[in-house]
Amino acid sequence: MKYPIGIQNFGEVRRNGYAYVDKTALLYKLVSEGKYYFLSRPRRFGKSLFLSTLESYFCGEKELFDGLAVSELEHDWKSYPILHLDLNTEKKVYVSWLRPMVLHRMNVIKS
């Protein structure tokens, strides 16, 4: 069994056969019943992998969820545009950078 040490990409975990603890039933509950959430966990606690899982879900990547709980719960598998901002790559984040970054990403999504 391979463990996904340091891997934060859900697609990579699933495609390469890494061990994965299925929490997708909770993901489905969060998506179908919730409105706003604040995700706060300690460092190295799986936040990035969880967000990658959400991204794959909202992109409609059904094949990545084969054999997981959400594959039995979800029936529509719609695809939505995703605005993914990874601020982990920057040591400092300035508000003046965010507006152009968001506008650029939104233009990429529109095209």
C-alpha positions as CSV (number, residue, x, y, z in Angstrom):
1,M,0.0,0.0,0.0
2,K,1.3,3.4,-1.0
3,Y,0.8,6.4,1.3
4,P,0.3,9.8,-0.3
5,I,2.9,11.6,1.9
6,G,3.0,15.3,0.8
7,I,0.6,14.8,-2.1
8,Q,-2.1,17.4,-2.1
9,N,-3.8,16.6,-5.4
10,F,-6.9,14.3,-5.3
11,G,-6.6,13.2,-8.9
12,E,-3.0,12.2,-8.4
13,V,-3.9,10.2,-5.2
14,R,-6.7,8.4,-7.0
15,R,-5.0,7.8,-10.4
16,N,-1.8,6.4,-8.8
17,G,-3.5,4.0,-6.3
18,Y,-2.5,5.8,-3.1
19,A,-4.3,4.9,0.1
20,Y,-7.2,7.3,0.6
21,V,-9.6,7.5,3.6
22,D,-13.0,8.0,2.1
23,K,-14.7,11.1,3.6
24,T,-16.7,11.8,0.5
25,A,-20.0,11.1,2.2
26,L,-19.2,14.1,4.4
27,L,-18.2,16.1,1.4
28,Y,-21.6,15.3,-0.2
29,K,-23.4,16.4,3.0
30,L,-21.4,19.6,3.1
31,V,-22.1,20.4,-0.5
32,S,-25.8,19.5,-0.5
33,E,-26.8,20.8,2.9
34,G,-24.5,23.7,3.7
35,K,-24.3,27.3,2.8
36,Y,-21.1,28.8,4.3
37,Y,-18.2,27.0,5.9
38,F,-14.9,28.1,7.5
39,L,-12.3,25.3,7.3
40,S,-9.8,25.6,10.1
41,R,-7.4,22.7,10.8
42,P,-3.8,22.5,12.0
43,R,-0.9,22.5,9.6
44,R,-0.5,19.3,7.6
45,F,-4.0,18.2,8.4
46,G,-5.3,17.6,4.9
47,K,-6.9,21.0,4.0
48,S,-5.3,21.2,0.6
49,L,-6.2,17.6,-0.3
50,F,-9.7,18.3,0.8
51,L,-10.0,21.4,-1.3
52,S,-8.5,19.5,-4.3
53,T,-11.2,16.8,-3.7
54,L,-13.9,19.6,-3.7
55,E,-12.4,21.0,-6.9
56,S,-12.6,17.5,-8.6
57,Y,-16.1,17.1,-7.4
58,F,-17.2,20.5,-8.8
59,C,-15.4,19.9,-12.1
60,G,-17.6,16.8,-12.5
61,E,-14.7,14.4,-12.5
62,K,-16.9,11.4,-11.7
63,E,-14.3,8.7,-12.6
64,L,-12.1,9.9,-9.7
65,F,-14.8,9.0,-7.3
66,D,-15.5,5.5,-8.5
67,G,-15.8,3.2,-5.5
68,L,-16.2,6.0,-3.0
69,A,-19.3,6.9,-1.0
70,V,-20.2,10.0,-3.1
71,S,-20.4,7.9,-6.3
72,E,-23.6,6.3,-4.8
73,L,-24.9,9.6,-3.5
74,E,-24.4,12.0,-6.4
75,H,-26.5,11.5,-9.5
76,D,-26.0,14.7,-11.5
77,W,-22.2,15.2,-11.7
78,K,-22.4,18.7,-13.2
79,S,-19.3,20.7,-14.0
80,Y,-18.9,24.2,-12.6
81,P,-16.2,26.8,-13.3
82,I,-13.6,26.8,-10.6
83,L,-11.6,29.8,-9.4
84,H,-8.5,28.2,-7.7
85,L,-6.1,30.6,-6.0
86,D,-3.1,28.9,-4.4
87,L,-1.5,31.4,-2.0
88,N,0.9,28.8,-0.6
89,T,3.5,29.7,-3.2
90,E,3.9,33.2,-1.9
91,K,5.7,34.2,1.3
92,K,3.8,37.4,1.5
93,V,0.4,38.2,-0.1
94,Y,-0.5,41.7,-0.9
95,V,-4.0,42.9,-1.5
96,S,-2.8,44.9,-4.6
97,W,-1.8,41.5,-6.2
98,L,-5.1,39.8,-5.6
99,R,-7.4,41.9,-7.8
100,P,-5.3,41.3,-11.0
101,M,-4.8,37.7,-10.1
102,V,-8.5,37.1,-9.7
103,L,-9.4,39.0,-12.9
104,H,-6.8,37.0,-14.9
105,R,-8.1,33.7,-13.6
106,M,-11.7,34.7,-14.3
107,N,-10.8,35.6,-17.9
108,V,-9.2,32.2,-18.3
109,I,-12.4,30.6,-17.0
110,K,-14.5,32.6,-19.4
111,S,-12.4,31.7,-22.5
